[in-house]
Amino acid sequence: MISFVPMFLQNAPAAGQPGTGMSGMITFLPLILILLIMYFLMIRPQNKKQKETQKMIEALKKGDKVVTIGGIHGTVASTKENTVIIKVDDSTRIEFNRTAIATVIVDKPATAAEPEKEKKGLFGKKSKDDSIVAEIKDKDEEKYSDSEADKDE
């Protein structure tokens, strides 16, 4: 016959016997650890992302370039309490729910020529491997520049 009493209650010692306090906690320890891991790896990041999206939707204003969930690109023409009117073309305006906005596009001005940043190792210092690679490149450049100079003569 199948018993519907949970396993941890079947093996529990009777009241008054020593060892009853901590055995129950040890039984639930793996379950508690799994729940903590799930919270930090799944639930917490999702909540942070949801708050950021909500802030973005609330901050929509006229002139923002947006992309909807359906992939429509446009510019916010006007905003209402729960909807946004997006100007897709010169004569085309579409009204969307605020929740249908996936992202706000931020245009960054292009800079002329950004200097390459020096690559650094794990702790912010140049690693030994980087210096060895730089030496090899320097030697190769010297070798090829010497052979090209010989060809020109």
Secondary structure, 3 states (H helix, E strand, C coil): CCCCCCHHHHCCCCCCCCCHHHHHHHHHHHHHHHHHHHHHHHHHHHHHHHHHHHHHHHCCCCCCEEEECCCCEEEEEEECCCEEEEECCCCCEEEEEHHHEEEEECCCCCCCCCCCCCCCCCCCCCCHHHHHHHHHHHHHHHHHHHHHHHHHC
